[in-house]
Structure formats: C-alpha cells, structure tokens
Amino acid sequence: MSLAGILKTVVTALEANDVPFMLTGSVAAAAHGAGRATMDVDFVIQATRAQLESFVKDLDGPAMYVSREAALEALAAESMFNVVETETGWKADLIPCKARPFSQAEFARRQPIELDGLHLWVASVEDVILSKLEWAQLGGSARQIEDVAALLRVAAEDIDLAYLDRWIDELGLRPQWLAAHAAG
C-alpha cells in the first residue's frame, strides 16, 4: 500500500460511516506546498460512538489493524488512535475533535481539496501551522518547527496573520512561533 492507498482506504471508511473528518499533519502541510517524507497520515474526526464502532468494524481485518478499545478510549479522552496497514506499516492517526474553542474553529475552517484523485477535507494552512506549533510545544520537535518554517516560505502571501496571532497567544505558542521564524 502507498500513501494514496491508505488515504483512500481510511477516507472511504470514514465517508461510508458519515464521519466528518479533515486531513492534518505532514500530509496536509504537503497539500499546502510544504511536503516531506512521512509514513503516517493524520486525521481529525467528529464521530459518535456508533459511527466510530462501525468505522472500526469496516476497517479491521487482515490488511488493516485497528483496536476497537483504543478507538473508544480515544473518543472519550479526546486523544489519538491508529489504523495500521499490516503489510507495509503505513499508519493513519485519528484524533477525535476536541471540545475546546480552537479545535472547533479549526474543524469549521477545513477546506475541500483533491489529492491523488481523492476528494477530501484538509485543515487550512493556518490551522496546520498552529497544530504543528502545538506538537512542537508538547514534544520539543525540531521537525515540527521546520515544517512551520517551510509553510511560511511557500504560503506566506496566503496566510491570515491576524487569525494566527490570535490563536498563537491564546494557545501559548509564541516561543514556538518565534523559533519557526528563526528557522525560516
């Protein structure tokens, strides 16, 4: 399986179960013009328990592994669970949308795109930046900062700086933001 293959498999299962979703993370950054090699795909989802259980049932089998228990725990805790393609190790990280204001705003701003012939929803460039700054804050990852610097280089003219500035302050991401500017 390839990136296009896991995207199609997961998106098809999400859509079949009426689960709203958006692509985020490194693949979303690539969709906005700042790509890098990755072996995982990140999705934020808005699923009910019944939708999530049906989604898991549709995917779990010899070619794909997903834990029902992990998915339900992630839904309750607003954390992450994985879907893994068993032969190649390609992984989809699925993150139930958090109830906090930023996560709700981020999901409401998702945009339709076509990627590898697949119609899907992607986080806006500003929200990809904010998400990567948050991951950098959580784990101190230089890779996330480099991704933000790359997005700033390729999409500078299209970025809503007022929106970014509001959430950078509200989420306490100013140090990571300054590091991304310094890396650019």
C-alpha angles and dihedrals in degrees: 000000000000137000089273090049097053091043091054094045095049096039091048091052092046092050093044088057095043092243112158110224146166132206113237138159126050096339090053089049088053090050086056091050105268106100132172136166115282137159096207140065122211125213132179110209137190105209137156118225091257093049091048094049091050091047091052092047090051093052106035112097143095095308098041131036124204128156115229090203093051091048093051092045090051091050092052094044098038087236134123137282131181140233111201127196099223101212101048104019095239106157136201117203111206119198121189109228111261121235093233118113096249094053091049092049091047093052092046090055096053115131133215116244140163116236123176089345092307124119111221145141123262133189114254117260090252092052092047087053093049092046092051091048089053092050089050090051092050097046108016090238116176088195091064091050090050090051090053091048089052092049090050090053097048101036103029095123093050099047120111098224094184090057091047093047092052094053096038089061096039093049094042094241101136095113091052091045091053090047090053090051091049090050092051 
